[in-house]
């Protein structure tokens, strides 16, 4: 028997800007990648998205990105693997605080946009971010 994970990026609104219809898609997915505030999202949106996902029984994943709100995290940045690691740990920690406050756990990490592409293309990033590239 096969099990399919229907996954969706969520929590990408920030401040006065509403992006997506997270609440309406939650009944149809099994896991959510929640933006952690650098490419999109903010603390209030993270908290709300975590709460909604947990109410629907949706698995929660961190969706860290590069600090690039204007480019939505899709522009490469000239950063070292150590800097990438620090950015990822920082963002996972932020989301983890909201998840723990709601009594949940983070089940996965999915890098966003340019961070994902940079890590996929560089062995130096993969060595520094092993949690993202386990088999």
N, CA, C and O atoms as CSV, one atom per row, in Angstrom:
chain,resi,resn,atom,element,x,y,z
A,1,UNK,N,N,0.842,-1.180,0.000
A,1,UNK,CA,C,0.000,0.000,0.000
A,1,UNK,C,C,0.890,1.247,0.000
A,1,UNK,O,O,1.887,1.302,0.719
A,2,UNK,N,N,0.533,2.218,-0.787
A,2,UNK,CA,C,1.289,3.454,-0.889
A,2,UNK,C,C,0.653,4.555,-0.058
A,2,UNK,O,O,-0.566,4.619,0.103
A,3,UNK,N,N,1.502,5.410,0.457
A,3,UNK,CA,C,1.032,6.584,1.171
A,3,UNK,C,C,1.626,7.799,0.461
A,3,UNK,O,O,2.835,7.862,0.237
A,4,UNK,N,N,0.786,8.748,0.112
A,4,UNK,CA,C,1.218,9.945,-0.595
A,4,UNK,C,C,1.126,11.138,0.344
A,4,UNK,O,O,0.109,11.348,1.006
A,5,UNK,N,N,2.195,11.911,0.391
A,5,UNK,CA,C,2.214,13.138,1.188
A,5,UNK,C,C,1.891,14.306,0.268
A,5,UNK,O,O,2.662,14.622,-0.638
A,6,UNK,N,N,0.761,14.940,0.501
A,6,UNK,CA,C,0.409,16.147,-0.248
A,6,UNK,C,C,0.942,17.342,0.536
A,6,UNK,O,O,0.444,17.668,1.613
A,7,UNK,N,N,1.953,17.981,-0.020
A,7,UNK,CA,C,2.731,18.990,0.669
A,7,UNK,C,C,2.509,20.358,0.033
A,7,UNK,O,O,2.330,20.462,-1.180
A,8,UNK,N,N,2.519,21.419,0.864
A,8,UNK,CA,C,2.273,22.765,0.355
A,8,UNK,C,C,3.107,23.784,1.133
A,8,UNK,O,O,3.256,23.672,2.350
A,9,UNK,N,N,3.649,24.778,0.425
A,9,UNK,CA,C,4.313,25.900,1.074
A,9,UNK,C,C,3.237,26.831,1.632
A,9,UNK,O,O,2.252,27.131,0.957
A,10,UNK,N,N,3.437,27.285,2.872
A,10,UNK,CA,C,2.414,28.091,3.541
A,10,UNK,C,C,3.040,29.172,4.415
A,10,UNK,O,O,4.258,29.232,4.587
A,11,UNK,N,N,2.186,30.013,4.954
A,11,UNK,CA,C,2.630,31.042,5.897
A,11,UNK,C,C,3.484,32.104,5.237
A,11,UNK,O,O,4.415,32.624,5.852
A,12,UNK,N,N,3.178,32.434,3.986
A,12,UNK,CA,C,4.026,33.362,3.252
A,12,UNK,C,C,3.528,34.811,3.289
A,12,UNK,O,O,4.125,35.682,2.656
A,13,UNK,N,N,2.466,35.073,4.008
A,13,UNK,CA,C,2.022,36.453,4.201
A,13,UNK,C,C,2.971,37.121,5.188
A,13,UNK,O,O,3.667,36.441,5.942
A,14,UNK,N,N,2.998,38.441,5.184
A,14,UNK,CA,C,3.773,39.158,6.197
A,14,UNK,C,C,3.230,40.571,6.310
A,14,UNK,O,O,2.881,41.208,5.317
A,15,UNK,N,N,3.170,41.047,7.555
A,15,UNK,CA,C,2.639,42.382,7.796
A,15,UNK,C,C,1.261,42.545,7.193
A,15,UNK,O,O,0.370,41.724,7.413
A,16,UNK,N,N,1.095,43.618,6.427
A,16,UNK,CA,C,-0.202,43.921,5.804
A,16,UNK,C,C,-0.430,43.128,4.524
A,16,UNK,O,O,-1.506,43.223,3.934
A,17,UNK,N,N,0.550,42.351,4.079
A,17,UNK,CA,C,0.464,41.650,2.803
A,17,UNK,C,C,-0.036,40.225,2.998
A,17,UNK,O,O,0.602,39.425,3.682
A,18,UNK,N,N,-1.170,39.914,2.401
A,18,UNK,CA,C,-1.755,38.580,2.483
A,18,UNK,C,C,-1.444,37.823,1.203
A,18,UNK,O,O,-1.812,38.254,0.110
A,19,UNK,N,N,-0.768,36.699,1.346
A,19,UNK,CA,C,-0.373,35.886,0.200
A,19,UNK,C,C,-0.927,34.479,0.394
A,19,UNK,O,O,-0.646,33.832,1.403
A,20,UNK,N,N,-1.704,34.012,-0.559
A,20,UNK,CA,C,-2.247,32.666,-0.491
A,20,UNK,C,C,-3.490,32.570,0.365
A,20,UNK,O,O,-3.890,33.522,1.034
A,21,UNK,N,N,-4.092,31.390,0.325
A,21,UNK,CA,C,-5.295,31.099,1.105
A,21,UNK,C,C,-5.043,29.843,1.938
A,21,UNK,O,O,-5.666,28.801,1.733
A,22,UNK,N,N,-4.126,29.974,2.868
A,22,UNK,CA,C,-3.673,28.825,3.657
A,22,UNK,C,C,-4.819,28.058,4.308
A,22,UNK,O,O,-4.857,26.830,4.238
A,23,UNK,N,N,-5.740,28.759,4.932
A,23,UNK,CA,C,-6.815,28.085,5.657
A,23,UNK,C,C,-7.666,27.205,4.738
A,23,UNK,O,O,-8.128,26.141,5.149
A,24,UNK,N,N,-7.869,27.643,3.510
A,24,UNK,CA,C,-8.721,26.868,2.610
A,24,UNK,C,C,-8.023,25.630,2.037
A,24,UNK,O,O,-8.699,24.686,1.628
A,25,UNK,N,N,-6.699,25.614,2.000
A,25,UNK,CA,C,-5.978,24.469,1.428
A,25,UNK,C,C,-5.657,23.404,2.487
A,25,UNK,O,O,-5.445,22.240,2.147
A,26,UNK,N,N,-5.620,23.791,3.746
A,26,UNK,CA,C,-5.230,22.862,4.811
A,26,UNK,C,C,-6.029,21.554,4.852
A,26,UNK,O,O,-5.435,20.514,5.136
A,27,UNK,N,N,-7.322,21.547,4.590
A,27,UNK,CA,C,-8.050,20.270,4.634
A,27,UNK,C,C,-7.612,19.261,3.566
A,27,UNK,O,O,-7.966,18.084,3.645
A,28,UNK,N,N,-6.854,19.712,2.581
A,28,UNK,CA,C,-6.507,18.852,1.448
A,28,UNK,C,C,-5.050,18.401,1.444
A,28,UNK,O,O,-4.646,17.658,0.549
A,29,UNK,N,N,-4.251,18.830,2.420
A,29,UNK,CA,C,-2.830,18.470,2.427
A,29,UNK,C,C,-2.483,17.654,3.669
A,29,UNK,O,O,-3.243,17.621,4.637
A,30,UNK,N,N,-1.334,17.003,3.627
A,30,UNK,CA,C,-0.882,16.221,4.777
A,30,UNK,C,C,0.339,16.829,5.454
A,30,UNK,O,O,0.640,16.494,6.600
A,31,UNK,N,N,1.052,17.723,4.754
A,31,UNK,CA,C,2.177,18.408,5.384
A,31,UNK,C,C,2.332,19.807,4.804
A,31,UNK,O,O,2.006,20.068,3.646
A,32,UNK,N,N,2.843,20.699,5.653
A,32,UNK,CA,C,3.013,22.101,5.277
A,32,UNK,C,C,4.441,22.541,5.535
A,32,UNK,O,O,5.022,22.227,6.574
A,33,UNK,N,N,5.010,23.280,4.570
A,33,UNK,CA,C,6.310,23.927,4.737
A,33,UNK,C,C,6.012,25.368,5.133
A,33,UNK,O,O,5.532,26.153,4.315
A,34,UNK,N,N,6.294,25.717,6.382
A,34,UNK,CA,C,5.907,27.031,6.884
A,34,UNK,C,C,7.088,28.001,6.803
A,34,UNK,O,O,8.152,27.763,7.374
A,35,UNK,N,N,6.867,29.108,6.072
A,35,UNK,CA,C,7.900,30.136,5.912
A,35,UNK,C,C,8.352,30.626,7.283
A,35,UNK,O,O,7.546,30.788,8.199
A,36,UNK,N,N,9.658,30.857,7.406
A,36,UNK,CA,C,10.253,31.165,8.708
A,36,UNK,C,C,10.687,32.617,8.870
A,36,UNK,O,O,11.473,32.922,9.767
A,37,UNK,N,N,10.194,33.521,8.019
A,37,UNK,CA,C,10.395,34.932,8.253
A,37,UNK,C,C,11.458,35.638,7.435
A,37,UNK,O,O,11.519,36.867,7.467
A,38,UNK,N,N,12.292,34.926,6.710
A,38,UNK,CA,C,13.337,35.618,5.952
A,38,UNK,C,C,12.903,35.909,4.522
A,38,UNK,O,O,13.043,37.039,4.056
A,39,UNK,N,N,12.382,34.916,3.823
A,39,UNK,CA,C,11.889,35.176,2.460
A,39,UNK,C,C,10.419,35.577,2.474
A,39,UNK,O,O,9.938,36.233,1.550
A,40,UNK,N,N,9.721,35.185,3.512
A,40,UNK,CA,C,8.292,35.469,3.673
A,40,UNK,C,C,7.897,35.076,5.090
A,40,UNK,O,O,8.657,34.424,5.807
A,41,UNK,N,N,6.700,35.483,5.475
A,41,UNK,CA,C,6.200,35.154,6.806
A,41,UNK,C,C,6.694,36.153,7.837
A,41,UNK,O,O,7.639,36.905,7.601
A,42,UNK,N,N,6.043,36.142,8.968
A,42,UNK,CA,C,6.448,36.949,10.118
A,42,UNK,C,C,5.985,36.196,11.363
A,42,UNK,O,O,5.281,35.194,11.242
A,43,UNK,N,N,6.361,36.655,12.548
A,43,UNK,CA,C,5.996,35.896,13.750
A,43,UNK,C,C,4.505,35.614,13.896
A,43,UNK,O,O,4.126,34.498,14.251
A,44,UNK,N,N,3.655,36.598,13.631
A,44,UNK,CA,C,2.212,36.379,13.781
A,44,UNK,C,C,1.703,35.365,12.765
A,44,UNK,O,O,0.880,34.513,13.098
A,45,UNK,N,N,2.181,35.451,11.545
A,45,UNK,CA,C,1.755,34.504,10.505
A,45,UNK,C,C,2.277,33.104,10.824
A,45,UNK,O,O,1.568,32.119,10.619
A,46,UNK,N,N,3.503,33.010,11.320
A,46,UNK,CA,C,4.043,31.694,11.698
A,46,UNK,C,C,3.161,31.057,12.771
A,46,UNK,O,O,2.783,29.891,12.661
A,47,UNK,N,N,2.835,31.834,13.812
A,47,UNK,CA,C,2.008,31.307,14.900
A,47,UNK,C,C,0.645,30.854,14.386
A,47,UNK,O,O,0.182,29.762,14.715
A,48,UNK,N,N,0.008,31.696,13.580
A,48,UNK,CA,C,-1.322,31.362,13.056
A,48,UNK,C,C,-1.282,30.128,12.164
A,48,UNK,O,O,-2.164,29.274,12.239
A,49,UNK,N,N,-0.261,30.036,11.322
A,49,UNK,CA,C,-0.166,28.907,10.398
A,49,UNK,C,C,0.110,27.613,11.154
A,49,UNK,O,O,-0.462,26.573,10.830
A,50,UNK,N,N,0.978,27.668,12.154
A,50,UNK,CA,C,1.237,26.487,12.993
A,50,UNK,C,C,-0.047,26.034,13.664
A,50,UNK,O,O,-0.373,24.847,13.649
A,51,UNK,N,N,-0.765,26.956,14.242
A,51,UNK,CA,C,-2.012,26.620,14.950
A,51,UNK,C,C,-3.023,25.982,14.000
A,51,UNK,O,O,-3.629,24.963,14.332
A,52,UNK,N,N,-3.209,26.576,12.817
A,52,UNK,CA,C,-4.172,26.033,11.849
A,52,UNK,C,C,-3.748,24.641,11.381
A,52,UNK,O,O,-4.584,23.746,11.261
A,53,UNK,N,N,-2.458,24.456,11.116
A,53,UNK,CA,C,-1.970,23.145,10.666
A,53,UNK,C,C,-2.202,22.090,11.743
A,53,UNK,O,O,-2.641,20.979,11.443
A,54,UNK,N,N,-1.910,22.430,12.982
A,54,UNK,CA,C,-2.101,21.457,14.057
A,54,UNK,C,C,-3.573,21.129,14.248
A,54,UNK,O,O,-3.909,19.977,14.522
A,55,UNK,N,N,-4.448,22.094,14.113
A,55,UNK,CA,C,-5.891,21.839,14.247
A,55,UNK,C,C,-6.384,20.866,13.175
A,55,UNK,O,O,-7.319,20.101,13.414
A,56,UNK,N,N,-5.767,20.893,12.011
A,56,UNK,CA,C,-6.162,20.012,10.903
A,56,UNK,C,C,-5.351,18.718,10.866
A,56,UNK,O,O,-5.578,17.880,9.993
A,57,UNK,N,N,-4.419,18.539,11.789
A,57,UNK,CA,C,-3.596,17.328,11.797
A,57,UNK,C,C,-2.569,17.287,10.670
A,57,UNK,O,O,-2.154,16.209,10.243
A,58,UNK,N,N,-2.163,18.449,10.192
A,58,UNK,CA,C,-1.205,18.549,9.100
A,58,UNK,C,C,0.214,18.586,9.673
A,58,UNK,O,O,0.487,19.347,10.602
A,59,UNK,N,N,1.116,17.770,9.124
A,59,UNK,CA,C,2.508,17.758,9.552
A,59,UNK,C,C,3.172,19.095,9.265
A,59,UNK,O,O,2.882,19.747,8.262
A,60,UNK,N,N,4.063,19.490,10.157
A,60,UNK,CA,C,4.693,20.801,10.050
A,60,UNK,C,C,6.162,20.665,9.707
A,60,UNK,O,O,6.901,19.888,10.312
A,61,UNK,N,N,6.567,21.458,8.699
A,61,UNK,CA,C,7.966,21.535,8.319
A,61,UNK,C,C,8.412,22.982,8.273
A,61,UNK,O,O,7.620,23.881,7.987
A,62,UNK,N,N,9.683,23.198,8.555
A,62,UNK,CA,C,10.263,24.538,8.450
A,62,UNK,C,C,10.622,24.798,6.991
A,62,UNK,O,O,11.091,23.905,6.285
A,63,UNK,N,N,10.397,26.031,6.553
A,63,UNK,CA,C,10.675,26.437,5.173
A,63,UNK,C,C,11.590,27.670,5.208
A,63,UNK,O,O,11.159,28.785,4.914
A,64,UNK,N,N,12.871,27.445,5.575
A,64,UNK,CA,C,13.799,28.573,5.676
A,64,UNK,C,C,14.251,29.054,4.299
A,64,UNK,O,O,14.334,28.276,3.348
A,65,UNK,N,N,14.537,30.328,4.216
A,65,UNK,CA,C,15.016,30.899,2.965
A,65,UNK,C,C,16.075,31.944,3.217
A,65,UNK,O,O,16.446,32.216,4.359
A,66,UNK,N,N,16.553,32.521,2.144
A,66,UNK,CA,C,17.527,33.604,2.251
A,66,UNK,C,C,16.827,34.884,2.693
A,66,UNK,O,O,15.634,35.050,2.438
A,67,UNK,N,N,17.551,35.799,3.356
A,67,UNK,CA,C,16.942,37.050,3.807
A,67,UNK,C,C,16.720,37.988,2.616
A,67,UNK,O,O,17.523,38.885,2.360
A,68,UNK,N,N,15.629,37.768,1.902
A,68,UNK,CA,C,15.381,38.438,0.630
A,68,UNK,C,C,13.875,38.637,0.428
A,68,UNK,O,O,13.289,38.041,-0.476
A,69,UNK,N,N,13.248,39.470,1.263
A,69,UNK,CA,C,11.809,39.707,1.124
A,69,UNK,C,C,11.463,40.298,-0.233
A,69,UNK,O,O,10.476,39.891,-0.846
A,70,UNK,N,N,12.252,41.247,-0.714
A,70,UNK,CA,C,11.938,41.885,-1.994
A,70,UNK,C,C,11.983,40.901,-3.153
A,70,UNK,O,O,11.179,41.001,-4.080
A,71,UNK,N,N,12.901,39.966,-3.113
A,71,UNK,CA,C,13.026,38.973,-4.186
A,71,UNK,C,C,12.362,37.655,-3.853
A,71,UNK,O,O,12.517,36.677,-4.585
A,72,UNK,N,N,11.616,37.617,-2.743
A,72,UNK,CA,C,10.919,36.412,-2.301
A,72,UNK,C,C,11.869,35.218,-2.160
A,72,UNK,O,O,11.481,34.075,-2.398
A,73,UNK,N,N,13.114,35.497,-1.771
A,73,UNK,CA,C,14.075,34.424,-1.523
A,73,UNK,C,C,14.528,33.682,-2.761
A,73,UNK,O,O,15.063,32.578,-2.662
A,74,UNK,N,N,14.321,34.268,-3.917
A,74,UNK,CA,C,14.648,33.585,-5.172
A,74,UNK,C,C,15.949,34.071,-5.809
A,74,UNK,O,O,16.340,33.589,-6.872
A,75,UNK,N,N,16.613,35.019,-5.163
A,75,UNK,CA,C,17.876,35.527,-5.701
A,75,UNK,C,C,19.040,34.918,-4.936
A,75,UNK,O,O,19.043,34.902,-3.705
A,76,UNK,N,N,20.035,34.413,-5.676
A,76,UNK,CA,C,21.232,33.879,-5.037
A,76,UNK,C,C,21.944,34.972,-4.257
A,76,UNK,O,O,21.908,36.145,-4.626
A,77,UNK,N,N,22.587,34.567,-3.179
A,77,UNK,CA,C,23.398,35.484,-2.387
A,77,UNK,C,C,24.769,34.861,-2.219
A,77,UNK,O,O,24.899,33.641,-2.110
A,78,UNK,N,N,25.764,35.681,-2.198
A,78,UNK,CA,C,27.136,35.213,-2.037
A,78,UNK,C,C,27.421,35.044,-0.547
A,78,UNK,O,O,27.995,35.925,0.092
A,79,UNK,N,N,27.012,33.904,-0.011
A,79,UNK,CA,C,27.232,33.614,1.411
A,79,UNK,C,C,27.990,32.304,1.530
A,79,UNK,O,O,27.927,31.446,0.651
A,80,UNK,N,N,28.700,32.172,2.628
A,80,UNK,CA,C,29.470,30.950,2.869
A,80,UNK,C,C,28.545,29.834,3.352
A,80,UNK,O,O,27.430,30.094,3.803
A,81,UNK,N,N,29.015,28.599,3.253
A,81,UNK,CA,C,28.223,27.501,3.819
A,81,UNK,C,C,27.929,27.701,5.312
A,81,UNK,O,O,26.852,27.335,5.781
A,82,UNK,N,N,28.872,28.275,6.055
A,82,UNK,CA,C,28.631,28.542,7.480
A,82,UNK,C,C,27.511,29.558,7.657
A,82,UNK,O,O,26.659,29.392,8.530
A,83,UNK,N,N,27.501,30.612,6.835
A,83,UNK,CA,C,26.430,31.597,6.910
A,83,UNK,C,C,25.086,30.957,6.565
A,83,UNK,O,O,24.078,31.250,7.208
A,84,UNK,N,N,25.066,30.086,5.556
A,84,UNK,CA,C,23.828,29.390,5.198
A,84,UNK,C,C,23.347,28.533,6.362
A,84,UNK,O,O,22.160,28.527,6.688
A,85,UNK,N,N,24.260,27.822,6.976
A,85,UNK,CA,C,23.925,26.992,8.138
A,85,UNK,C,C,23.307,27.852,9.243
A,85,UNK,O,O,22.265,27.503,9.799
A,86,UNK,N,N,23.955,28.973,9.555
A,86,UNK,CA,C,23.456,29.845,10.620
A,86,UNK,C,C,22.057,30.382,10.299
A,86,UNK,O,O,21.203,30.453,11.183
A,87,UNK,N,N,21.823,30.758,9.043
A,87,UNK,CA,C,20.504,31.241,8.642
A,87,UNK,C,C,19.435,30.164,8.821
A,87,UNK,O,O,18.328,30.445,9.280
A,88,UNK,N,N,19.775,28.940,8.457
A,88,UNK,CA,C,18.824,27.829,8.551
A,88,UNK,C,C,18.531,27.491,10.014
A,88,UNK,O,O,17.371,27.333,10.396
A,89,UNK,N,N,19.578,27.381,10.830
A,89,UNK,CA,C,19.380,27.058,12.246
A,89,UNK,C,C,18.538,28.140,12.925
A,89,UNK,O,O,17.642,27.828,13.709
A,90,UNK,N,N,18.818,29.382,12.632
A,90,UNK,CA,C,18.074,30.500,13.211
A,90,UNK,C,C,16.589,30.408,12.874
A,90,UNK,O,O,15.739,30.565,13.750
A,91,UNK,N,N,16.280,30.155,11.611
A,91,UNK,CA,C,14.882,30.109,11.176
A,91,UNK,C,C,14.160,28.879,11.708
A,91,UNK,O,O,12.994,28.965,12.092
A,92,UNK,N,N,14.837,27.739,11.734
A,92,UNK,CA,C,14.217,26.541,12.308
A,92,UNK,C,C,13.916,26.792,13.784
A,92,UNK,O,O,12.858,26.407,14.281
A,93,UNK,N,N,14.853,27.442,14.483
A,93,UNK,CA,C,14.637,27.755,15.895
A,93,UNK,C,C,13.433,28.639,16.114
A,93,UNK,O,O,12.676,28.437,17.064
A,94,UNK,N,N,13.246,29.624,15.241
A,94,UNK,CA,C,12.095,30.521,15.361
A,94,UNK,C,C,10.793,29.747,15.193
A,94,UNK,O,O,9.876,29.881,16.003
A,95,UNK,N,N,10.714,28.943,14.149
A,95,UNK,CA,C,9.484,28.171,13.935
A,95,UNK,C,C,9.287,27.156,15.049
A,95,UNK,O,O,8.164,26.934,15.502
A,96,UNK,N,N,10.359,26.549,15.484
A,96,UNK,CA,C,10.281,25.541,16.551
A,96,UNK,C,C,9.658,26.132,17.821
A,96,UNK,O,O,8.900,25.451,18.512
A,97,UNK,N,N,9.972,27.388,18.127
A,97,UNK,CA,C,9.379,28.036,19.294
A,97,UNK,C,C,7.871,28.070,19.213
A,97,UNK,O,O,7.188,27.775,20.194
A,98,UNK,N,N,7.338,28.429,18.048
A,98,UNK,CA,C,5.886,28.472,17.881
A,98,UNK,C,C,5.279,27.077,17.904
A,98,UNK,O,O,4.209,26.870,18.477
A,99,UNK,N,N,5.956,26.126,17.284
A,99,UNK,CA,C,5.449,24.750,17.246
A,99,UNK,C,C,5.423,24.164,18.654
A,99,UNK,O,O,4.434,23.545,19.044
A,100,UNK,N,N,6.486,24.349,19.413
A,100,UNK,CA,C,6.530,23.836,20.786
A,100,UNK,C,C,5.494,24.523,21.663
A,100,UNK,O,O,4.888,23.878,22.520
A,101,UNK,N,N,5.279,25.815,21.465
A,101,UNK,CA,C,4.276,26.535,22.253
A,101,UNK,C,C,2.878,25.977,22.024
A,101,UNK,O,O,2.017,26.068,22.899
A,102,UNK,N,N,2.653,25.399,20.846
A,102,UNK,CA,C,1.357,24.794,20.526
A,102,UNK,C,C,1.325,23.300,20.855
A,102,UNK,O,O,0.303,22.644,20.652
A,103,UNK,N,N,2.435,22.759,21.359
A,103,UNK,CA,C,2.482,21.351,21.739
A,103,UNK,C,C,2.803,20.395,20.601
A,103,UNK,O,O,2.506,19.204,20.695
A,104,UNK,N,N,3.401,20.894,19.532
A,104,UNK,CA,C,3.697,20.050,18.376
A,104,UNK,C,C,5.180,19.831,18.168
A,104,UNK,O,O,6.004,20.200,19.004
A,105,UNK,N,N,5.503,19.226,17.040
A,105,UNK,CA,C,6.893,18.988,16.650
A,105,UNK,C,C,7.055,19.294,15.163
A,105,UNK,O,O,6.103,19.228,14.386
A,106,UNK,N,N,8.275,19.626,14.799
A,106,UNK,CA,C,8.611,19.821,13.393
A,106,UNK,C,C,9.032,18.471,12.830
A,106,UNK,O,O,9.854,17.778,13.431
A,107,UNK,N,N,8.481,18.095,11.694
A,107,UNK,CA,C,8.796,16.784,11.119
A,107,UNK,C,C,9.765,16.846,9.954
A,107,UNK,O,O,10.357,15.829,9.593
A,108,UNK,N,N,9.941,18.022,9.354
A,108,UNK,CA,C,10.852,18.107,8.217
A,108,UNK,C,C,11.313,19.541,7.990
A,108,UNK,O,O,10.776,20.486,8.568
A,109,UNK,N,N,12.325,19.677,7.133
A,109,UNK,CA,C,12.838,20.977,6.708
A,109,UNK,C,C,12.924,20.957,5.198
A,109,UNK,O,O,13.467,20.019,4.615
A,110,UNK,N,N,12.390,21.989,4.559
A,110,UNK,CA,C,12.505,22.129,3.107
A,110,UNK,C,C,12.987,23.537,2.799
A,110,UNK,O,O,12.221,24.491,2.940
A,111,UNK,N,N,14.239,23.689,2.382
A,111,UNK,CA,C,14.733,25.023,2.046
A,111,UNK,C,C,13.908,25.638,0.920
A,111,UNK,O,O,13.321,24.933,0.099
A,112,UNK,N,N,13.878,26.964,0.902
A,112,UNK,CA,C,13.088,27.693,-0.094
A,112,UNK,C,C,13.980,28.262,-1.195
A,112,UNK,O,O,15.114,28.671,-0.944
A,113,UNK,N,N,13.459,28.281,-2.401
A,113,UNK,CA,C,14.000,29.042,-3.519
A,113,UNK,C,C,15.488,28.933,-3.745
A,113,UNK,O,O,16.027,27.842,-3.931
A,114,UNK,N,N,16.155,30.096,-3.727
A,114,UNK,CA,C,17.583,30.152,-4.034
A,114,UNK,C,C,18.412,29.363,-3.023
A,114,UNK,O,O,19.423,28.769,-3.396
A,115,UNK,N,N,18.010,29.345,-1.762
A,115,UNK,CA,C,18.759,28.567,-0.763
A,115,UNK,C,C,18.731,27.088,-1.128
A,115,UNK,O,O,19.753,26.407,-1.038
A,116,UNK,N,N,17.585,26.595,-1.532
A,116,UNK,CA,C,17.452,25.199,-1.964
A,116,UNK,C,C,18.354,24.927,-3.162
A,116,UNK,O,O,19.087,23.938,-3.187
A,117,UNK,N,N,18.295,25.806,-4.148
A,117,UNK,CA,C,19.094,25.618,-5.357
A,117,UNK,C,C,20.591,25.706,-5.070
A,117,UNK,O,O,21.369,24.911,-5.597
A,118,UNK,N,N,20.998,26.663,-4.241
A,118,UNK,CA,C,22.414,26.795,-3.893
A,118,UNK,C,C,22.911,25.538,-3.197
A,118,UNK,O,O,24.011,25.066,-3.484
A,119,UNK,N,N,22.125,24.999,-2.297
A,119,UNK,CA,C,22.522,23.801,-1.566
A,119,UNK,C,C,22.559,22.582,-2.476
A,119,UNK,O,O,23.434,21.726,-2.342
A,120,UNK,N,N,21.614,22.505,-3.398
A,120,UNK,CA,C,21.573,21.365,-4.311
A,120,UNK,C,C,22.751,21.367,-5.276
A,120,UNK,O,O,23.180,20.305,-5.729
A,121,UNK,N,N,23.274,22.532,-5.592
A,121,UNK,CA,C,24.343,22.643,-6.583
A,121,UNK,C,C,25.743,22.637,-5.991
A,121,UNK,O,O,26.712,22.489,-6.736
A,122,UNK,N,N,25.886,22.790,-4.690
A,122,UNK,CA,C,27.209,22.926,-4.087
A,122,UNK,C,C,27.459,21.865,-3.026
A,122,UNK,O,O,26.721,21.767,-2.045
A,123,UNK,N,N,28.500,21.074,-3.228
A,123,UNK,CA,C,28.868,20.060,-2.246
A,123,UNK,C,C,29.252,20.720,-0.925
A,123,UNK,O,O,29.062,20.122,0.134
A,124,UNK,N,N,29.791,21.947,-0.963
A,124,UNK,CA,C,30.163,22.641,0.270
A,124,UNK,C,C,28.946,22.952,1.136
A,124,UNK,O,O,29.017,22.853,2.361
A,125,UNK,N,N,27.848,23.322,0.520
A,125,UNK,CA,C,26.622,23.558,1.282
A,125,UNK,C,C,26.070,22.245,1.816
A,125,UNK,O,O,25.610,22.182,2.956
A,126,UNK,N,N,26.112,21.203,1.004
A,126,UNK,CA,C,25.576,19.908,1.447
A,126,UNK,C,C,26.372,19.369,2.630
A,126,UNK,O,O,25.794,18.741,3.517
A,127,UNK,N,N,27.672,19.597,2.665
A,127,UNK,CA,C,28.490,19.140,3.801
A,127,UNK,C,C,28.121,19.889,5.073
A,127,UNK,O,O,28.133,19.309,6.159
A,128,UNK,N,N,27.792,21.181,4.948
A,128,UNK,CA,C,27.505,22.000,6.121
A,128,UNK,C,C,26.055,21.861,6.573
A,128,UNK,O,O,25.739,22.127,7.732
A,129,UNK,N,N,25.169,21.445,5.664
A,129,UNK,CA,C,23.748,21.323,5.989
A,129,UNK,C,C,23.293,19.873,5.843
A,129,UNK,O,O,22.342,19.613,5.106
A,130,UNK,N,N,23.933,18.926,6.515
A,130,UNK,CA,C,23.576,17.514,6.295
A,130,UNK,C,C,22.141,17.180,6.647
A,130,UNK,O,O,21.574,16.250,6.073
A,131,UNK,N,N,21.538,17.905,7.567
A,131,UNK,CA,C,20.161,17.614,7.943
A,131,UNK,C,C,19.219,17.758,6.738
A,131,UNK,O,O,18.156,17.138,6.703
A,132,UNK,N,N,19.604,18.565,5.767
A,132,UNK,CA,C,18.756,18.797,4.610
A,132,UNK,C,C,18.963,17.771,3.516
A,132,UNK,O,O,18.166,17.696,2.581
A,133,UNK,N,N,20.029,16.972,3.616
A,133,UNK,CA,C,20.357,16.063,2.523
A,133,UNK,C,C,20.602,14.646,3.031
A,133,UNK,O,O,21.595,14.016,2.668
A,134,UNK,N,N,19.716,14.157,3.852
A,134,UNK,CA,C,19.837,12.775,4.309
A,134,UNK,C,C,19.014,11.882,3.398
A,134,UNK,O,O,18.013,12.309,2.823
A,135,UNK,N,N,19.450,10.638,3.275
A,135,UNK,CA,C,18.719,9.703,2.401
A,135,UNK,C,C,18.005,8.669,3.236
A,135,UNK,O,O,17.334,7.793,2.691
